[in-house]
Amino acid sequence: MVQSPGPGASTRSHGMGARQIYEALREQILRGVYGTGSQLPSSRGLAEELGVSRTTVTVAYEQLAAEGFIDIRQGARPRVASSLLGHELTANPPKRFGPVHLSSYGERLRGTPRWPDYLPNTLKVDFRYGVLAPSDFPASVWKRAMNAAMAQRPARLAYDDPCGSSRLRQALQGYLWRARTVRCDPEQIVIVNGSQQGLDLCARLLLDPGDSFVIEDPCYRMARQVFASTGATPVPVEVDDHGMQTEQLAGVAARLAYVTPSHQFPLGGVMPIPRRHQLLEWAREQGAYVIEDDYDSEYRYDISPVPPLHSLEDHGAVIYLGTISKTLSPMLRIGYLVVPAEFLQVFETAKQLADRHSPMAGQESLASLIESGGYESHVRRVRRMNGERREALLTALKRSFQGRIAVQGAEAGLHVVIWFNDLPRSRETALVEAAQYAGLGLHPISPLYHRQSGAGEADRVGLVMGYSALSIRQIEKGVEMLRDVVARL
């Protein structure tokens, strides 16, 4: 009898179709239930046994015959094909013999740890950074923009400009000038699938194996990983309350530098004008490029906006990187690069080779949102809401821990860093595991350092606490849970 995929389950109760019958018989042949040359039930008999039509069974048998598993002759019951004799049959794919051969790029990735921020969890409160509250997304406004974009019938369904929608690039040019004083031509803007693809394109086009790249320490780990995946060597430069300590660049030879000057990730420092000029001067002397990641420049609470590096530099050394992942949603996968004009052709070609172009409907919707003023109105609204969440977190931390912690990077962005004055870093794992057992998600800062000791304040437990995905009640509850976990340690 043919059995359904479920252990011990009757096929009659499952109303099997031809595909299910085929898969069940194929598995039984592979497992040796039906040996080579043995007969299978007749199509009429199996149909009656399973409670299906004879045609359904016939379709399954014909598929097995087409794949060489059985022989079918008129007036006789099907038999397992004799051609299978001498061949090892198994329902599981054979294991590969010998080593797996990867490219040098693949080998570098093999040793790179995953960053599983996409995995779902069942925690009561999770202070994960880089995520947003679903309730903040302007669903009705975005839906109208998407409907309008889909209603516009193009002259043909074909591949579009690799650099992105001309309408969106025009809209972004105006927005960047209004919001960040970035001057550029629309043609200098390349639309990418989130900032990560922008970093990947920069890495592929600017670095070779054996090159060096400057990066903040601590930093956005996936930036360090994507640059290192080219075979280039990181040159970590320590960060303080004012961002990268650019005086440490003296004598450093590198092809590029990656910085987050408007709100250093993760420590939150804002790079002052003298350091910005020092960084740009180093880049000119080295013939290096600076990748300026301005990922959450929209969120400022206690500080005034500082002009981006791009607006201070007129020699084409700065590549500006932005995204809507922290204003609308990381799920939309829309980011943008502002590249020097002489680089446009090579970035266009690299983008075309990567994925032809980013999805057009989302681009047209974002363009509509910017043109209508709806995007900037939304940014102001979520800035106010996240300011309230930030205040709730700071108040709850002060109430629960008093002088036991130091808070860093609270003036801007969507997270803060807290340092425990009385918990050595050796207690980090115990704290995180105890919190997870209690249903609380905590995220230590130590993996963001290039050197796991001797850098900054990493000799004590530090946590990166995101608040933009939580309600005020969740924030208060989460800090109470953190207090209890620390007390038990």
GIQUI-V729430 format. One record per run of one state. SS is the DSSP state (H for helix, E for strand, C for the rest). FROM is the first residue (numbers start at 1). LEN is the number of residues. If there is no record, write none. Layout:
ss=SS from=FROM len=LEN
ss=SS from=FROM len=LEN
//
This chain:
ss=C from=1 len=11
ss=H from=12 len=3
ss=C from=15 len=3
ss=H from=18 len=13
ss=C from=31 len=8
ss=E from=39 len=1
ss=C from=40 len=3
ss=H from=43 len=8
ss=C from=51 len=3
ss=H from=54 len=13
ss=C from=67 len=3
ss=E from=70 len=2
ss=C from=72 len=7
ss=E from=79 len=2
ss=C from=81 len=1
ss=H from=82 len=3
ss=C from=85 len=19
ss=H from=104 len=7
ss=C from=111 len=14
ss=E from=125 len=2
ss=C from=127 len=7
ss=H from=134 len=3
ss=C from=137 len=2
ss=H from=139 len=13
ss=C from=152 len=14
ss=H from=166 len=15
ss=C from=181 len=5
ss=H from=186 len=3
ss=E from=189 len=4
ss=C from=193 len=1
ss=H from=194 len=13
ss=C from=207 len=5
ss=E from=212 len=6
ss=C from=218 len=3
ss=H from=221 len=8
ss=C from=229 len=4
ss=E from=233 len=8
ss=C from=241 len=2
ss=E from=243 len=2
ss=C from=245 len=1
ss=H from=246 len=4
ss=C from=250 len=6
ss=E from=256 len=4
ss=C from=260 len=13
ss=H from=273 len=14
ss=C from=287 len=2
ss=E from=289 len=5
ss=C from=294 len=6
ss=E from=300 len=1
ss=C from=301 len=8
ss=H from=309 len=4
ss=C from=313 len=5
ss=E from=318 len=6
ss=C from=324 len=6
ss=H from=330 len=3
ss=C from=333 len=2
ss=E from=335 len=4
ss=C from=339 len=2
ss=H from=341 len=15
ss=C from=356 len=4
ss=H from=360 len=13
ss=C from=373 len=1
ss=H from=374 len=31
ss=E from=405 len=4
ss=C from=409 len=3
ss=E from=412 len=1
ss=C from=413 len=2
ss=E from=415 len=10
ss=H from=425 len=13
ss=C from=438 len=2
ss=E from=440 len=2
ss=C from=442 len=2
ss=E from=444 len=1
ss=C from=445 len=1
ss=H from=446 len=3
ss=C from=449 len=11
ss=E from=460 len=7
ss=C from=467 len=5
ss=H from=472 len=17
ss=C from=489 len=1
//
